Protein backbone atom coordinates (compact mmCIF):
# COMPACT_ATOMS: atom_id res chain seq x y z
CA UNK A 1 0.00 0.00 0.00
CA UNK A 2 1.37 3.44 -0.93
CA UNK A 3 0.66 6.53 1.12
CA UNK A 4 0.43 9.99 -0.33
CA UNK A 5 0.85 12.81 2.15
CA UNK A 6 -1.22 15.91 1.50
CA UNK A 7 0.39 17.91 4.30
CA UNK A 8 2.24 21.07 3.32
CA UNK A 9 5.71 19.94 4.33
CA UNK A 10 7.77 22.02 1.93
CA UNK A 11 9.61 24.26 1.62
CA UNK A 12 12.21 23.21 4.17
CA UNK A 13 11.93 25.23 7.38
CA UNK A 14 14.92 23.90 9.28
CA UNK A 15 18.16 25.78 9.83
CA UNK A 16 20.95 23.61 8.48
CA UNK A 17 23.68 22.18 10.69
CA UNK A 18 26.92 22.53 8.70
CA UNK A 19 25.90 23.92 5.30
CA UNK A 20 26.38 27.58 4.47
CA UNK A 21 24.10 29.49 6.81
CA UNK A 22 23.91 26.51 9.15
CA UNK A 23 23.99 26.93 12.91
CA UNK A 24 27.40 25.27 13.24
CA UNK A 25 28.88 26.25 9.88
CA UNK A 26 31.28 28.83 11.36
CA UNK A 27 32.29 26.80 14.42
CA UNK A 28 35.70 25.14 14.45
CA UNK A 29 35.88 24.19 18.09
CA UNK A 30 35.63 20.78 19.68
CA UNK A 31 34.05 20.31 22.13
CA UNK A 32 31.17 22.75 21.85
CA UNK A 33 29.64 24.06 25.08
CA UNK A 34 25.92 23.76 25.80
CA UNK A 35 24.32 26.21 28.26
CA UNK A 36 20.71 25.25 27.49
CA UNK A 37 18.52 24.85 30.58
CA UNK A 38 16.32 21.78 30.29
CA UNK A 39 13.52 20.05 32.18
CA UNK A 40 15.26 17.25 34.01
CA UNK A 41 13.11 16.19 36.97
CA UNK A 42 9.63 17.54 37.42
CA UNK A 43 7.43 16.23 40.21
CA UNK A 44 5.81 13.69 37.91
CA UNK A 45 9.20 12.01 37.43
CA UNK A 46 8.74 10.74 41.01
CA UNK A 47 5.49 9.01 40.08
CA UNK A 48 4.93 5.49 38.79
CA UNK A 49 3.66 4.97 35.25
CA UNK A 50 0.75 2.74 34.31
CA UNK A 51 -1.02 1.96 31.07
CA UNK A 52 -4.77 2.00 30.52
CA UNK A 53 -7.29 1.93 27.70
CA UNK A 54 -10.19 3.20 29.84
CA UNK A 55 -11.15 6.53 28.30
CA UNK A 56 -12.24 8.36 31.46
CA UNK A 57 -12.27 6.08 34.52
CA UNK A 58 -14.66 6.66 37.39
CA UNK A 59 -13.22 6.31 40.89
CA UNK A 60 -15.58 5.45 43.72
CA UNK A 61 -14.71 6.88 47.15
CA UNK A 62 -16.79 5.77 50.14
CA UNK A 63 -17.37 8.95 52.13
CA UNK A 64 -19.48 8.08 55.17
CA UNK A 65 -22.85 6.84 56.33
CA UNK A 66 -26.27 8.38 56.83
CA UNK A 67 -27.39 9.03 60.38
CA UNK A 68 -29.48 6.20 61.76
CA UNK A 69 -33.24 6.79 61.80
CA UNK A 70 -35.48 7.30 64.84
CA UNK A 71 -36.58 4.17 66.71
CA UNK A 72 -39.84 2.67 65.48
CA UNK A 73 -41.80 -0.56 65.80
CA UNK A 74 -43.45 -2.49 68.62
CA UNK A 75 -42.13 -3.19 72.11
CA UNK A 76 -39.89 -6.00 70.88
CA UNK A 77 -38.35 -3.96 68.04
CA UNK A 78 -37.94 -0.36 69.09
CA UNK A 79 -34.43 0.24 67.74
CA UNK A 80 -32.91 2.75 65.31
CA UNK A 81 -32.54 1.69 61.68
CA UNK A 82 -28.96 1.70 60.43
CA UNK A 83 -27.91 4.40 58.02
CA UNK A 84 -26.70 3.75 54.49
CA UNK A 85 -23.12 4.11 53.30
CA UNK A 86 -22.52 6.92 50.83
CA UNK A 87 -20.27 7.03 47.81
CA UNK A 88 -18.82 9.80 45.66
CA UNK A 89 -18.11 8.98 42.04
CA UNK A 90 -15.12 10.97 40.84
CA UNK A 91 -14.64 11.23 37.09
CA UNK A 92 -11.78 13.64 36.45
CA UNK A 93 -9.31 11.69 34.35
CA UNK A 94 -9.73 12.08 30.57
CA UNK A 95 -6.70 11.24 28.45
CA UNK A 96 -4.83 14.24 27.14
CA UNK A 97 -3.29 14.37 23.68
CA UNK A 98 -0.06 16.24 23.04
CA UNK A 99 2.08 16.42 19.96
CA UNK A 100 4.94 18.20 18.24
CA UNK A 101 6.31 18.26 14.71
CA UNK A 102 9.85 18.91 13.61
CA UNK A 103 11.04 21.50 11.15
CA UNK A 104 10.97 20.09 7.64
CA UNK A 105 14.26 19.02 6.07
CA UNK A 106 15.11 18.90 2.36
CA UNK A 107 16.82 15.54 1.84
CA UNK A 108 18.88 16.93 -1.05
CA UNK A 109 20.44 19.54 1.28
CA UNK A 110 21.35 17.21 4.16
CA UNK A 111 25.06 16.77 4.85
CA UNK A 112 26.41 19.85 3.06
CA UNK A 113 29.32 21.62 4.74
CA UNK A 114 30.41 25.24 4.55
CA UNK A 115 34.15 24.58 4.61
CA UNK A 116 36.76 21.88 5.00
CA UNK A 117 36.37 21.73 8.77
CA UNK A 118 34.92 18.35 9.52
CA UNK A 119 32.45 18.03 12.33
CA UNK A 120 32.12 14.27 12.07
CA UNK A 121 33.36 13.85 15.65
CA UNK A 122 32.26 17.17 17.15
CA UNK A 123 31.35 16.72 20.81
CA UNK A 124 29.02 18.80 22.96
CA UNK A 125 29.75 19.34 26.63
CA UNK A 126 26.47 19.62 28.53
CA UNK A 127 23.06 18.23 27.67
CA UNK A 128 19.63 19.61 28.67
CA UNK A 129 18.18 16.11 28.53
CA UNK A 130 18.76 13.65 31.36
CA UNK A 131 21.10 10.88 30.12
CA UNK A 132 19.03 8.03 31.55
CA UNK A 133 15.45 8.55 32.62
CA UNK A 134 13.84 6.03 34.97
CA UNK A 135 10.70 4.27 33.75
CA UNK A 136 8.64 6.74 35.78
CA UNK A 137 10.15 9.81 34.14
CA UNK A 138 7.33 11.39 32.21
CA UNK A 139 8.06 15.09 32.38
CA UNK A 140 9.59 15.15 28.93
CA UNK A 141 9.31 13.09 25.78
CA UNK A 142 13.06 13.32 26.27
CA UNK A 143 13.23 9.63 26.89
CA UNK A 144 12.59 8.90 23.22
CA UNK A 145 16.23 9.16 22.18
CA UNK A 146 16.58 12.88 22.81
CA UNK A 147 19.78 12.66 24.86
CA UNK A 148 21.59 10.88 22.05
CA UNK A 149 20.15 13.20 19.41
CA UNK A 150 21.40 16.28 21.27
CA UNK A 151 24.88 14.76 21.47
CA UNK A 152 24.91 14.65 17.65
CA UNK A 153 23.44 18.13 17.30
CA UNK A 154 26.49 19.63 15.57
CA UNK A 155 27.06 16.68 13.29
CA UNK A 156 23.81 15.86 11.52
CA UNK A 157 20.86 17.83 10.15
CA UNK A 158 18.39 15.10 11.05
CA UNK A 159 19.58 14.89 14.67
CA UNK A 160 19.37 18.67 15.04
CA UNK A 161 15.76 18.72 13.77
CA UNK A 162 14.87 15.75 15.99
CA UNK A 163 16.45 17.24 19.12
CA UNK A 164 14.66 20.56 18.50
CA UNK A 165 11.34 18.73 18.23
CA UNK A 166 11.97 16.76 21.42
CA UNK A 167 13.08 19.78 23.42
CA UNK A 168 10.10 21.84 22.26
CA UNK A 169 7.84 18.92 23.17
CA UNK A 170 9.30 18.67 26.66
CA UNK A 171 8.88 22.41 27.26
CA UNK A 172 5.36 22.39 25.84
CA UNK A 173 4.37 19.48 28.09
CA UNK A 174 6.47 20.51 31.09
CA UNK A 175 3.79 22.49 32.90
CA UNK A 176 0.79 20.40 31.91
CA UNK A 177 1.10 17.99 34.87
CA UNK A 178 0.84 21.03 37.15
CA UNK A 179 -1.48 23.38 35.29
CA UNK A 180 -3.18 21.39 32.53
CA UNK A 181 -6.85 22.27 32.06
CA UNK A 182 -9.24 20.73 29.49
CA UNK A 183 -11.12 24.04 29.36
CA UNK A 184 -8.16 25.34 27.34
CA UNK A 185 -8.87 22.90 24.50
CA UNK A 186 -9.43 24.60 21.14
CA UNK A 187 -11.53 22.89 18.48
CA UNK A 188 -9.11 23.90 15.72
CA UNK A 189 -6.15 22.38 17.58
CA UNK A 190 -5.22 18.71 17.92
CA UNK A 191 -4.05 19.28 21.51
CA UNK A 192 -6.25 17.99 24.34
CA UNK A 193 -5.16 19.11 27.81
CA UNK A 194 -5.02 16.89 30.88
CA UNK A 195 -6.27 17.84 34.33
CA UNK A 196 -3.14 18.98 36.12
CA UNK A 197 -2.27 18.86 39.80
CA UNK A 198 -3.69 22.33 40.45
CA UNK A 199 -7.13 21.05 39.36
CA UNK A 200 -6.98 17.61 40.96
CA UNK A 201 -5.91 18.97 44.36
CA UNK A 202 -8.92 21.15 45.14
CA UNK A 203 -11.67 21.67 47.71
CA UNK A 204 -14.65 21.61 45.37
CA UNK A 205 -15.25 17.94 44.56
CA UNK A 206 -18.76 16.80 43.66
CA UNK A 207 -20.35 13.55 42.61
CA UNK A 208 -19.85 12.96 38.88
CA UNK A 209 -23.34 11.49 38.48
CA UNK A 210 -25.57 13.74 40.61
CA UNK A 211 -23.45 16.84 41.22
CA UNK A 212 -23.92 16.47 45.00
CA UNK A 213 -21.13 18.04 47.06
CA UNK A 214 -18.40 15.63 48.24
CA UNK A 215 -16.71 17.45 51.12
CA UNK A 216 -15.03 14.26 52.40
CA UNK A 217 -13.13 13.95 49.11
CA UNK A 218 -11.91 17.56 49.15
CA UNK A 219 -8.24 18.40 49.53
CA UNK A 220 -7.09 20.73 52.29
CA UNK A 221 -6.43 24.14 50.74
CA UNK A 222 -4.90 27.03 52.69
CA UNK A 223 -4.83 30.53 51.23
CA UNK A 224 -1.73 32.28 52.58
CA UNK A 225 -3.08 35.53 51.09
CA UNK A 226 0.24 37.00 50.02
CA UNK A 227 1.87 36.79 53.43
CA UNK A 228 5.60 36.30 53.20
CA UNK A 229 8.11 33.65 54.18
CA UNK A 230 10.22 36.34 55.84
CA UNK A 231 7.53 38.08 57.94
CA UNK A 232 5.19 35.15 58.63
CA UNK A 233 7.64 32.29 59.03
CA UNK A 234 6.03 30.83 62.15
CA UNK A 235 2.62 30.64 60.49
CA UNK A 236 3.95 29.05 57.30
CA UNK A 237 6.07 26.46 59.11
CA UNK A 238 3.12 25.68 61.38
CA UNK A 239 0.79 25.25 58.42
CA UNK A 240 3.16 22.80 56.73
CA UNK A 241 3.66 20.72 59.88
CA UNK A 242 -0.04 20.76 60.76
CA UNK A 243 -1.07 19.84 57.20
CA UNK A 244 0.89 16.61 57.43
CA UNK A 245 -0.43 16.00 60.96
CA UNK A 246 -3.96 16.32 59.53
CA UNK A 247 -3.25 13.76 56.82
CA UNK A 248 -1.76 11.33 59.33
CA UNK A 249 -4.76 11.72 61.64
CA UNK A 250 -7.05 11.00 58.69
CA UNK A 251 -5.03 7.99 57.62
CA UNK A 252 -5.08 6.51 61.11
CA UNK A 253 -8.85 7.00 61.39
CA UNK A 254 -9.47 5.58 57.91
CA UNK A 255 -7.44 2.43 58.35
CA UNK A 256 -4.40 3.35 56.30
CA UNK A 257 -0.80 3.28 57.51
CA UNK A 258 -0.14 5.97 60.10
CA UNK A 259 2.72 7.79 58.40
CA UNK A 260 1.85 9.99 55.42
CA UNK A 261 3.72 8.80 52.31
CA UNK A 262 4.07 11.76 50.01
CA UNK A 263 6.10 14.81 49.08
CA UNK A 264 5.86 18.57 48.72
CA UNK A 265 6.17 20.32 45.35
CA UNK A 266 7.49 23.88 45.23
CA UNK A 267 9.71 26.17 43.18
CA UNK A 268 13.45 25.99 43.98
CA UNK A 269 13.48 29.70 44.89
CA UNK A 270 10.75 29.19 47.49
CA UNK A 271 12.42 26.08 48.89
CA UNK A 272 15.75 27.84 49.24
CA UNK A 273 14.14 30.78 51.05
CA UNK A 274 12.15 28.46 53.31
CA UNK A 275 15.18 26.35 54.23
CA UNK A 276 17.09 29.40 55.43
CA UNK A 277 14.42 30.06 58.06
CA UNK A 278 13.26 26.51 58.78
CA UNK A 279 15.72 25.12 61.40
CA UNK A 280 15.41 27.96 63.93
CA UNK A 281 11.67 28.38 63.35
CA UNK A 282 10.91 24.66 63.60
CA UNK A 283 12.81 24.51 66.89
CA UNK A 284 11.04 27.47 68.46
CA UNK A 285 7.67 28.32 66.87
CA UNK A 286 5.67 26.24 69.36
CA UNK A 287 7.61 27.48 72.39
CA UNK A 288 6.40 30.56 74.25
CA UNK A 289 9.37 32.68 75.30
CA UNK A 290 9.35 35.62 77.70
CA UNK A 291 11.83 37.80 79.57
CA UNK A 292 12.30 35.18 82.27
CA UNK A 293 13.00 32.35 79.81
CA UNK A 294 16.52 31.70 78.59
CA UNK A 295 16.70 30.26 75.09
CA UNK A 296 19.90 28.66 73.87
CA UNK A 297 20.42 27.91 70.20
CA UNK A 298 23.38 26.09 68.67
CA UNK A 299 24.04 28.18 65.56
CA UNK A 300 26.37 25.62 63.98
CA UNK A 301 23.80 22.85 64.46
CA UNK A 302 21.17 24.99 62.72
CA UNK A 303 23.55 25.74 59.87
CA UNK A 304 24.34 22.05 59.44
CA UNK A 305 20.62 21.35 59.29
CA UNK A 306 20.20 23.97 56.55
CA UNK A 307 23.01 22.46 54.51
CA UNK A 308 21.64 18.96 54.97
CA UNK A 309 18.14 20.02 53.92
CA UNK A 310 19.44 21.88 50.87
CA UNK A 311 21.54 18.92 49.75
CA UNK A 312 18.86 16.35 50.49
CA UNK A 313 15.86 18.44 49.35
CA UNK A 314 13.76 17.90 52.46
CA UNK A 315 12.36 19.69 55.50
CA UNK A 316 12.61 18.47 59.08
CA UNK A 317 9.21 17.31 60.34
CA UNK A 318 7.67 15.99 63.54
CA UNK A 319 7.68 12.37 62.40
CA UNK A 320 10.68 12.41 60.11
CA UNK A 321 11.97 14.28 57.10
CA UNK A 322 9.48 15.73 54.61
CA UNK A 323 10.54 15.07 51.02
CA UNK A 324 10.50 18.14 48.74
CA UNK A 325 10.44 18.07 44.95
CA UNK A 326 11.90 21.30 43.58
CA UNK A 327 10.16 21.84 40.27
CA UNK A 328 11.07 24.74 37.99
CA UNK A 329 7.74 24.21 36.23
CA UNK A 330 6.00 25.91 39.17
CA UNK A 331 4.90 29.37 38.02
CA UNK A 332 6.21 32.35 39.96
CA UNK A 333 4.24 35.59 39.83
CA UNK A 334 6.60 38.55 40.01
CA UNK A 335 5.76 42.00 41.36
CA UNK A 336 8.63 44.49 41.90
CA UNK A 337 11.04 41.89 43.21
CA UNK A 338 8.50 39.99 45.32
CA UNK A 339 7.79 36.48 44.07
CA UNK A 340 4.60 34.51 44.71
CA UNK A 341 4.01 30.78 44.23
CA UNK A 342 2.33 27.75 45.79
CA UNK A 343 3.19 24.54 47.63
CA UNK A 344 1.40 21.26 46.85
CA UNK A 345 1.21 18.26 49.19
CA UNK A 346 1.07 15.09 47.06
CA UNK A 347 0.05 11.77 48.59
CA UNK A 348 2.06 9.06 46.84
CA UNK A 349 0.59 5.83 48.23
CA UNK A 350 -1.50 4.28 51.00
CA UNK A 351 -1.10 0.72 52.27
CA UNK A 352 1.53 0.13 49.53
CA UNK A 353 -0.95 1.09 46.79
CA UNK A 354 -0.04 3.92 44.42
CA UNK A 355 -2.48 6.80 44.74
CA UNK A 356 -0.87 9.45 42.53
CA UNK A 357 0.52 8.26 39.21
CA UNK A 358 0.67 8.86 35.47
CA UNK A 359 -1.24 6.75 32.97
CA UNK A 360 -0.61 6.43 29.24
CA UNK A 361 -2.72 5.03 26.47
CA UNK A 362 -0.53 2.07 25.40
CA UNK A 363 0.09 2.82 21.73
CA UNK A 364 2.03 -0.44 21.28
CA UNK A 365 -1.02 -2.55 22.13
CA UNK A 366 -2.46 -4.73 19.33
CA UNK A 367 -5.85 -3.21 20.15
CA UNK A 368 -4.59 0.39 19.80
CA UNK A 369 -2.23 2.17 17.41
CA UNK A 370 0.23 -0.72 16.92
CA UNK A 371 -2.49 -3.08 15.73
CA UNK A 372 -3.93 -0.51 13.33
CA UNK A 373 -0.47 0.26 11.94
CA UNK A 374 0.08 -3.40 11.13
CA UNK A 375 -3.44 -3.87 9.77
CA UNK A 376 -3.02 -1.02 7.29
CA UNK A 377 0.56 -1.94 6.40
CA UNK A 378 1.89 1.41 7.59
CA UNK A 379 4.89 0.19 9.59
CA UNK A 380 7.29 2.06 7.31
CA UNK A 381 5.69 5.36 8.27
CA UNK A 382 4.72 4.95 11.94
CA UNK A 383 6.73 3.85 14.96
CA UNK A 384 5.99 3.46 18.67
CA UNK A 385 8.65 4.41 21.24
CA UNK A 386 9.29 4.11 24.97
CA UNK A 387 7.20 1.04 25.63
CA UNK A 388 4.14 2.46 23.93
CA UNK A 389 4.18 6.02 25.24
CA UNK A 390 4.96 7.88 22.03
CA UNK A 391 3.78 7.50 18.45
CA UNK A 392 6.11 8.96 15.83
CA UNK A 393 5.43 9.31 12.12
CA UNK A 394 6.83 11.13 9.13
CA UNK A 395 5.30 13.33 6.47
CA UNK A 396 6.78 14.15 3.09
CA UNK A 397 6.33 16.41 0.09
CA UNK A 398 8.78 15.79 -2.70
CA UNK A 399 12.23 15.75 -1.11
CA UNK A 400 11.07 17.58 2.03
CA UNK A 401 10.31 15.47 5.11
CA UNK A 402 9.48 16.08 8.74
CA UNK A 403 8.90 13.99 11.84
CA UNK A 404 5.91 14.16 14.19
CA UNK A 405 5.23 12.72 17.62
CA UNK A 406 2.03 12.24 19.63
CA UNK A 407 1.43 10.94 23.15
CA UNK A 408 -1.66 10.48 25.35
CA UNK A 409 -1.03 10.76 29.10
CA UNK A 410 -3.10 11.69 32.13
CA UNK A 411 -2.40 12.38 35.79
CA UNK A 412 -4.30 10.39 38.44
CA UNK A 413 -4.84 11.51 42.06
CA UNK A 414 -7.01 8.85 43.71
CA UNK A 415 -6.82 10.25 47.27
CA UNK A 416 -7.35 14.01 46.98
CA UNK A 417 -8.44 14.07 50.65
CA UNK A 418 -4.84 13.17 51.60
CA UNK A 419 -3.43 15.97 49.43
CA UNK A 420 -3.37 19.72 49.92
CA UNK A 421 -1.95 23.06 48.92
CA UNK A 422 -0.82 26.33 50.44
CA UNK A 423 -1.43 29.06 47.88
CA UNK A 424 -0.21 32.61 47.39
CA UNK A 425 3.06 32.59 49.36
CA UNK A 426 5.28 35.67 48.96
CA UNK A 427 9.07 35.66 49.21
CA UNK A 428 11.95 37.89 48.19
CA UNK A 429 14.99 35.87 47.12
CA UNK A 430 18.35 37.30 48.16
CA UNK A 431 19.71 36.09 44.86
CA UNK A 432 17.25 34.90 42.27
CA UNK A 433 17.98 31.50 40.78
CA UNK A 434 16.42 32.39 37.46
CA UNK A 435 16.94 29.23 35.42
CA UNK A 436 13.75 28.56 33.49
CA UNK A 437 13.55 26.43 30.33
CA UNK A 438 10.30 28.07 29.24
CA UNK A 439 10.82 30.71 26.49
CA UNK A 440 7.49 32.33 27.39
CA UNK A 441 8.67 33.15 30.93
CA UNK A 442 9.68 36.76 31.56
CA UNK A 443 12.94 35.60 33.13
CA UNK A 444 13.93 33.28 30.29
CA UNK A 445 17.54 33.77 29.21
CA UNK A 446 18.97 32.67 25.87
CA UNK A 447 20.57 35.08 23.41
CA UNK A 448 22.34 34.53 20.12
CA UNK A 449 20.81 33.61 16.79
CA UNK A 450 19.45 30.49 15.10
CA UNK A 451 22.09 30.77 12.39
CA UNK A 452 25.03 33.04 11.50
CA UNK A 453 23.22 34.72 8.59
CA UNK A 454 19.62 34.86 9.69
CA UNK A 455 17.34 33.73 12.45
CA UNK A 456 17.92 36.51 14.97
CA UNK A 457 14.84 38.03 16.58
CA UNK A 458 12.71 39.69 13.94
CA UNK A 459 14.13 37.91 10.90
CA UNK A 460 10.98 35.82 10.57
CA UNK A 461 7.77 37.74 11.25
CA UNK A 462 4.07 37.27 10.58
CA UNK A 463 2.16 39.62 8.28
CA UNK A 464 -0.95 41.00 10.02
CA UNK A 465 -2.02 43.70 7.51
CA UNK A 466 -1.38 44.16 3.78
CA UNK A 467 -1.79 47.54 2.03
CA UNK A 468 -1.37 48.33 -1.69
CA UNK A 469 0.98 51.21 -2.47
CA UNK A 470 1.20 50.58 -6.22
CA UNK A 471 1.23 47.58 -8.51
CA UNK A 472 3.93 45.30 -7.16
CA UNK A 473 4.65 47.58 -4.21
CA UNK A 474 3.05 46.60 -0.90
CA UNK A 475 3.38 47.68 2.72
CA UNK A 476 3.07 44.98 5.36
CA UNK A 477 2.29 45.48 9.02
CA UNK A 478 4.10 42.68 10.87
CA UNK A 479 3.91 41.33 14.42
CA UNK A 480 7.41 42.47 15.45
CA UNK A 481 10.14 44.73 14.12
CA UNK A 482 11.56 43.18 10.95
CA UNK A 483 15.34 43.19 11.22
CA UNK A 484 16.28 42.10 7.73
CA UNK A 485 18.85 44.18 5.87
CA UNK A 486 17.03 46.79 3.76
CA UNK A 487 19.30 46.11 0.79
CA UNK A 488 18.91 42.36 0.94
CA UNK A 489 16.35 40.04 -0.51
CA UNK A 490 13.38 38.79 1.48
CA UNK A 491 10.84 36.02 1.05
CA UNK A 492 7.08 35.87 1.60
CA UNK A 493 6.21 32.30 2.61
CA UNK A 494 2.57 31.16 2.45
CA UNK A 495 0.94 28.31 4.37
CA UNK A 496 0.60 26.23 1.19
CA UNK A 497 4.36 26.34 0.64
CA UNK A 498 4.45 29.09 -2.02
CA UNK A 499 7.48 31.39 -1.70
CA UNK A 500 7.68 34.80 -3.41
CA UNK A 501 11.06 36.59 -3.34
CA UNK A 502 11.23 40.39 -3.18
CA UNK A 503 13.27 43.22 -1.66
CA UNK A 504 12.64 45.63 1.20
CA UNK A 505 12.37 49.21 -0.04
CA UNK A 506 11.67 50.89 3.32
CA UNK A 507 10.83 50.19 6.93
CA UNK A 508 13.61 47.75 7.87
CA UNK A 509 13.80 47.52 11.64
CA UNK A 510 10.14 48.53 12.11
CA UNK A 511 6.74 46.84 12.11
CA UNK A 512 5.69 48.63 8.89
CA UNK A 513 7.73 47.21 6.03
CA UNK A 514 7.52 48.30 2.39
CA UNK A 515 8.28 45.42 0.02
CA UNK A 516 9.06 45.83 -3.69
CA UNK A 517 8.04 42.98 -6.02
CA UNK A 518 8.93 44.89 -9.23
CA UNK A 519 12.64 44.07 -9.29
CA UNK A 520 14.49 41.18 -10.92
CA UNK A 521 14.37 39.36 -7.57
CA UNK A 522 10.70 38.55 -8.22
CA UNK A 523 9.47 36.37 -11.13
CA UNK A 524 8.08 38.51 -13.96
CA UNK A 525 4.57 37.08 -13.63
CA UNK A 526 4.35 38.32 -10.03
CA UNK A 527 5.88 41.78 -10.40
CA UNK A 528 2.45 43.48 -10.43
CA UNK A 529 1.12 41.59 -7.42
CA UNK A 530 -1.54 43.18 -5.20
CA UNK A 531 -2.81 42.35 -1.72
CA UNK A 532 -5.94 40.71 -3.10
CA UNK A 533 -3.96 38.26 -5.22
CA UNK A 534 -2.68 36.11 -2.35
CA UNK A 535 -3.44 35.45 1.33
CA UNK A 536 -0.69 37.75 2.55
CA UNK A 537 -2.24 38.17 6.02
CA UNK A 538 -0.94 35.27 8.09
CA UNK A 539 1.97 34.60 5.75
CA UNK A 540 5.59 34.80 6.92
CA UNK A 541 8.04 37.52 5.89
CA UNK A 542 11.58 36.24 6.38
CA UNK A 543 15.23 36.80 5.61
CA UNK A 544 16.69 34.07 3.44
CA UNK A 545 20.12 32.81 4.43
CA UNK A 546 22.81 34.94 2.86
CA UNK A 547 26.39 36.07 3.43
CA UNK A 548 26.79 39.17 5.54
Secondary structure, DSSP 8 states (H G I E B T S, - for coil): ------S---S--S--SSSTT-TTTT---SSEE---------GGGGSEEEE---SS--EEEEEEE------BSSTT--B-----EEEEEE------BEEEE---EETTTTT--SSS---TT--EE--SS-SS--TT--S-GGGTTHHHHHHTTTT-HHHHHHHHHHHHHHHHHHTHHHH--GGG--TTSS-B----HHHHS-S--B-TTT--B-GGG--EEEE-TT-BTTTSHHHHHHHHHHHHHHHHHHHHHHTS-SS--EEEEE-HHHHHHHHHHHHHHHHHTTS---TT------HHHHHHHHHHHHHHTEEEETTEEEEEEE-TTS--EEETTEEEEEEEEEE-EETTEE-EEEEE--TTSTTSHHHHHHHTT-TTTEEEEGGGTEEEEEEEETTEEEEEEEE-EEEEES-GGG-EEEEEEEE--SS-------TTSTT----S-SSSSS-STTSEEEEEEEEEEETTEEEEEESS---S-TTSEEEEE-TTS-EEEEEEEE-TTSSEEEEE-SSTTS-GGGTT--GGGTT-TT-EEEE-----
